Amino acid sequence: MNKQTLAVDKATASHSFKLRLPRAAWGLLLPVLALLAAEVGVRSGAIPDNLLPAPSEIAATIAELARHGLTGHVLASTVRVAIGFAGGALLAIVLGAAVGLNRTAEALLDPTFQALRAIPSLAWVPLLLLWLGIDEAPKLVLIGIGAFFPVYMGVASGIRDVDRKLIDAARLYRLSRFALARRVLLPAALPAIFTGLRNGLSLAWMFMVAAELIAASQGLGYLLSDGRETSRADIVLAAIVLLALLGKASDSLMRRLENRLLAWRDSYAPA
């Protein structure tokens, strides 16, 4: 058997292995290795358990919290993210479309939005407390602010970056402005819009943590604060794990919606 045949056999075996192993399993590889390394490090004494509890202890803490109201915390945070993201994303789609379709609106609005985009999340907290008090309103507004800017950028840039040849072809068919937006601009801009929506959703979860520092008595942000104040690293890490899982779950739902609505794309798919 010559060397060329051996190389072909190895390539075939490697390809077959990749086919047998589901893609989701590759995504779990790094987290599982990190958890195993942390477990071994803590159990061996190489890592202080007061700073980084073992993953098994964190799992036990999550189970304990589940028996003492964890569902309420998760539900409170999820509802806040859903309402804040919906409001911020809807406003961003309207204003982003106006900026993308109209140069006057771009000149009027875009400089202000770009300046506001640079303000950190915690800088909004004292202002929202002064304006809206300490109830739900400032929390929802802060989450909406976090979701607004990535979605706005995705919508505005998606519309502005549509290929001019598509616009010229549509004008040859004498499409109205509404038909041009519905049949050409919107489909062509959808990939960028969905990228903005996914980024906005992830930022909504991040801003939710800052929002729940505003006198919250429920939510994962409250658990983070409670764990810090009681020096319970296991509670802090349990809340972080739950935030990661919820963020990943919501992003996966958004990605499935994107794949369904953009099934017509003939885009590059890596091997």
N, C-alpha and C positions, 0 to 999 in steps of 0.2 A: 504494500500500500504506500503510494507516494505522499509527499508532503502536502500537495495540493488537495488530495482527497481527505487527509486528516484535517486540514483547515476548514474544508467544507462541512465535515462531520461535526466539528466543534461549533461552527456558526449555527448549524441546524439544531444542535442540542441546546445551545444558548437561547435560540429563538423559541424552541418548544418549552423551555423552562419559563420564559417570559409569558407565553400564552397560558401555561398552567397556573401561574400565580396571578390572582386578580389584582387589578390596578389599585384597589382600595388597600390591599395588603402592603403595597409599597409605601403608601402614605402613613401607615401605622408603624412602619419600621423604626423611624427615628424616635417617636415618642416612647415606644416600648423599650428601646435600648437606653434612653435617658432615664426612664423609671427604674429599670433594672440596675443601672449604674448608681442611681441615688439610693436605692434600697441597700445595695451592697456597701456603698460608702458609709451610710449611717450605721448599719449593723456592725460594720468592722471598726467603727469609732473614728474613721478618717474624717467624717463630717460631723460637727456638733449637732445633736438632734434638737437642741433648743433653737437653732437658727434654721435648720432644714429638716423637718420631721420626715421620717420614712414614708414613702408613698402608701404603704399599707396602713400607717397611722392616719394619713390624710383620708384614705378611704373609710376608715372607721369613724373619723370625725364627720364625714359627709353622711354616713349612716345614722350617726347620733343626731345630727341636725335634722335629718329627714323625719325623725320621730318627735321633733320639737319645733315644728313650724317652718321647715325649710321651703315647703311648697308655697307658702304665702310670700316668702321673700322672692322666690323665683318668679312667681306670678306678678308681683308688684313691679319688679324690674322689667319684665317682658312687656307688660301693658304700657309702661311709661315709654319704652323704646318704640313700641308699635305706634303709639299716638304721636310722639314727637317726630319720629321718622316720617310718618305719613304727612304731617303738616309741613315739615321742612322740605321734603322732597316735592310735594305738590307746588309749593310756592317757587321752588327752584326751577321746576320744569316750565312754569309759566314765564318767569322772568328770564330764564336762560333762552327760551325760544324767542322772546321779544328781542333780546340782545343779539342772538344769532341771525335773526331775520331782518333787523333794522339797524342801520348804521347810526342813526340818531339816538336810538335807545342804547346802543353800545357806548357811544360817546358820553351819554348822560349817566348811565348806571355802572358800567364796568369799572372805572377807576375807584369808585367808592367801595364796591364789593371786593376788589382786590386788596384794598387797604384793610377792610374789616376782616378779611380772611386770615390776616397775619396775627390777629389778637388771640392769645392763648385762652383755653376754655375757662381756667380759674379766674381770669381777669373779668369775666362777665358776672361771676357769682355775686360780688358785693353790689353791683349795679342792679341786678335782677332782684336781690333781696330788698333794696330800697324801693324799687318800683312796684314789685308784685307781692311782697310779704314772704312768708315761709311755708305757704301751702303748696299744692301741686303745680300751680301755674308756673313759677320760676323753673321748676324741674323740667317740665315739658318744653318750655321755651328754650332752655339751654340745650336740650337734646335736639330740638328742631334746628338750632343754630349749627350744631355739629353736623347734622345731615345736609344742611342747605348748600354749603359751599362746594363739596365734591360733586353733587348732582348738578348744580348750576354750571360748574366748569365742564362737566361731561356733555350737557345739553348744548351749551353755547359753542364749545369747540367742535362738537359733532356736527352741528349744522354748518358752521363756517368751513369745515374741512371737506364738505361734500365735493366730489369731483365736478369741475365746471363743465366737463363734456356731458355729464348727465343732465345738467340744467339746460344746456344748449339743445340737446336732443329733445327734452320735454317741450321746449319753446317751439321747436319745429312742428310739434303736434298741437300747438296753440292751447296748451293746458291753462286753465285759470290758476290764479294764485293759490286758491284752496286745493285744487287738484294737484298742483305742483308740490305743495307742502305734504299732502297726504300720500301721494303715490311715488314721490322721488325723494324729497328731503328727509321725511321721517324714516322710511326704511333704510336709507343710506346712513343716517345718524344713529340708528338704534344700537349698534355695537358700542359706540362711545357713551351713549346714554346709559346703557346697562353697566358699563364700567363705572360710571359716576354713581349709579344707584348702589352698586355693591360697596364702593368705597364709602359712600354716605352712610350705609347701614353699619359698617364696621365702626365708623366714627360715632355713630349714634350710641353704640354700646360703650365706647370710651367716655363720651360726654355724660352718659347715664351715671357712671361712677362719680364724676364730679358733681352731678346734679343731686345725687343722694347724700352728699355731704351737707346739703342745705336742710338741716334739721329733719332728716328722714328718720322714721322709726321702723321702716321695713324696706327690704331690698338687699341686693348683693353688695351694693356700695356701703350700706349700713353694716353688713357683716364684716366687711373689710375694716371699717372704722372701729367696730366693736372688738375685733381680734387684735388690732393695734393697741387699743387702750388697755386691754387685759393681758397683753404680752402673750397671746395665743397664736403662735406662728402657724399652727395646724388649721385654725379657722381662717386666717388670711389666705393660706395656700388653697384651702378648700373652696373659698369664694373665687379665687383666681381660676381654678380648674373649672368651676361651673360657668364662669364668664367665657372661658375659652370654648367650652362645649356648646353653649348657647349661641355664641358668635359664629362658630363653625356650622351649626345646624341652620341658622338663618341664612348664612351665605350660600349653603348648599341648596336651600329652597329657591333663593334668588337665581342661582346658576341654572337650576333645572328649568325655571321659567324662561330664562334667557335662551337656553338651548331649544326650548319648544317654540318660542316666537321667532328665533333666528335659524330655524332648521334649513332655510333656503340658502344659507351661506355656503359657498364652496371655498373654504379657507384652509390654510395649511394645518395639517394634523401630524405632529411628530410621531415617529415610529416607536 
